[in-house]
Amino acid sequence: MSDKRRPAAGGRNSGSGAGLTADLEVRRGEFRLRAALTVAPGETLGVVGPNGAGKTTLLAAVAGTLDERAGTTLTGSIAVGARELTALPAWRRRVGYVEQKPRLFPHLDAADNISFGLRAHGMRRRPARALAAEWLERVGLPGRDRARASELSGGQQQRVALARALAHTPEVVLLDEAFAALDMDSAAGLRELVRDELARLQVPALMVTHDGDDLDALADRVLALDRGQVVDRAPVAPDPGPAESGREVRGTVTADGGVVVAPHHRNTLPPGTEVILRVVR
Ligand SMILES: Nc1ncnc2c1ncn2[C@@H]1O[C@H](COP(=O)(O)OP(=O)(O)OP(=O)(O)O)[C@@H](O)[C@H]1O
């Protein structure tokens, strides 16, 4: 077990999760994703790669939310411990999924959004809303129980989505750019919260990110995808955003000794710039 995943002392309901194993192929038109991976209980696998590599598709396959209307097909196996997920609908998978866009239920308030998974697993409305209120405090939105998505900023919606994903004690956690809509300080605080929660739950997690800070804080290992294939080193996607002066640039050493640099940092720096790379594990 890595240092990042030491179970929190005295944590509530410390879980004893099972690992995730997947050996799958997804086809969608010309696009094909082929991936085999295992993630141990309590381990977080960072998933990196350029735009269109198939990172979100991988997470959607595990979550059971692949868009079949788009002609997407899935073959192979996805299992948590001995429990095969592929034939199960999304709501029976016990997956905590933070999508790239928060996608809150617009007709529900923040507390009912967070309660949704709890209610689906049998908790009554009042205790579910009480637990949701606790979660809103934990993600920095105390007292916003009755706020609807339209009353919340993008970053606030992302916090609610994180709370919704974690509150129902999932067996697998999937994070897709989960911290991207947050300012730097909030992102740091929420990464810490997620790290503690994953340590408590001891479940496998997949984290798609373009941000070296996410990898630094949470990833035990990194999987690089390119054009639907697992590769040793992912090429970097172009990003036209301006360079932020004074920002530390971080990279991650991959299995073959290569370096994956957070793409939106690397591409905004002029050639010849010295970068500070911090090795993750
Ligand atoms: N709903 C959809 N319908 C049709 N094609 C799709 C759909 N979602 C994704 N694709 C296509 O599938 C391929 C993989 O996309 P995917 O979103 O998994 O990549 P990604 O690595 O997550 O990219 P990004 O970093 O931009 O989020 C791309 O070619 C994309 O255009």
The ligand as an SDF file (V2000), in Angstrom:
LIG
                    3D

 31 33  0  0  0  0  0  0  0  0999 V2000
  -21.0390   10.3930  -27.1730 N   0  0  0  0  0  0  0  0  0  0  0  0
  -20.1400   10.2450  -28.1710 C   0  0  0  0  0  0  0  0  0  0  0  0
  -20.5540   10.0240  -29.4440 N   0  0  0  0  0  0  0  0  0  0  0  0
  -19.6710    9.8640  -30.4450 C   0  0  0  0  0  0  0  0  0  0  0  0
  -18.3330    9.8910  -30.2840 N   0  0  0  0  0  0  0  0  0  0  0  0
  -17.8600   10.1210  -29.0590 C   0  0  0  0  0  0  0  0  0  0  0  0
  -18.7270   10.3110  -27.9280 C   0  0  0  0  0  0  0  0  0  0  0  0
  -17.9610   10.5090  -26.8290 N   0  0  0  0  0  0  0  0  0  0  0  0
  -16.6670   10.4560  -27.2470 C   0  0  0  0  0  0  0  0  0  0  0  0
  -16.6020   10.2180  -28.5640 N   0  0  0  0  0  0  0  0  0  0  0  0
  -15.3650   10.0140  -29.3600 C   0  0  0  0  0  0  0  0  0  0  0  0
  -14.6910    8.8920  -28.7910 O   0  0  0  0  0  0  0  0  0  0  0  0
  -13.2900    9.1040  -28.7520 C   0  0  0  0  0  0  0  0  0  0  0  0
  -12.7550    9.0320  -27.3340 C   0  0  0  0  0  0  0  0  0  0  0  0
  -13.2710   10.1340  -26.5970 O   0  0  0  0  0  0  0  0  0  0  0  0
  -13.0320   10.3400  -25.0400 P   0  0  0  0  0  0  0  0  0  0  0  0
  -13.9830   11.4190  -24.6090 O   0  0  0  0  0  0  0  0  0  0  0  0
  -13.0970    9.0520  -24.3290 O   0  0  0  0  0  0  0  0  0  0  0  0
  -11.5220   10.8850  -24.9980 O   0  0  0  0  0  0  0  0  0  0  0  0
  -10.7460   11.5900  -23.8110 P   0  0  0  0  0  0  0  0  0  0  0  0
   -9.4030   10.9720  -23.7470 O   0  0  0  0  0  0  0  0  0  0  0  0
  -11.5610   11.5370  -22.5540 O   0  0  0  0  0  0  0  0  0  0  0  0
  -10.6320   13.0840  -24.3300 O   0  0  0  0  0  0  0  0  0  0  0  0
  -10.6840   14.4880  -23.5120 P   0  0  0  0  0  0  0  0  0  0  0  0
   -9.3280   14.6460  -22.8510 O   0  0  0  0  0  0  0  0  0  0  0  0
  -10.9110   15.4980  -24.5800 O   0  0  0  0  0  0  0  0  0  0  0  0
  -11.8120   14.4220  -22.5390 O   0  0  0  0  0  0  0  0  0  0  0  0
  -13.0450   10.4590  -29.4190 C   0  0  0  0  0  0  0  0  0  0  0  0
  -12.7640   10.1950  -30.7750 O   0  0  0  0  0  0  0  0  0  0  0  0
  -14.3710   11.1620  -29.2490 C   0  0  0  0  0  0  0  0  0  0  0  0
  -14.5510   12.1120  -30.2730 O   0  0  0  0  0  0  0  0  0  0  0  0
  1  2  1  0
  2  3  1  0
  2  7  2  0
  3  4  2  0
  4  5  1  0
  5  6  2  0
  6  7  1  0
  6 10  1  0
  7  8  1  0
  8  9  2  0
  9 10  1  0
 10 11  1  0
 11 12  1  0
 11 30  1  0
 12 13  1  0
 13 14  1  0
 13 28  1  0
 14 15  1  0
 15 16  1  0
 16 17  2  0
 16 18  1  0
 16 19  1  0
 19 20  1  0
 20 21  2  0
 20 22  1  0
 20 23  1  0
 23 24  1  0
 24 25  2  0
 24 26  1  0
 24 27  1  0
 28 29  1  0
 28 30  1  0
 30 31  1  0
M  END
$$$$
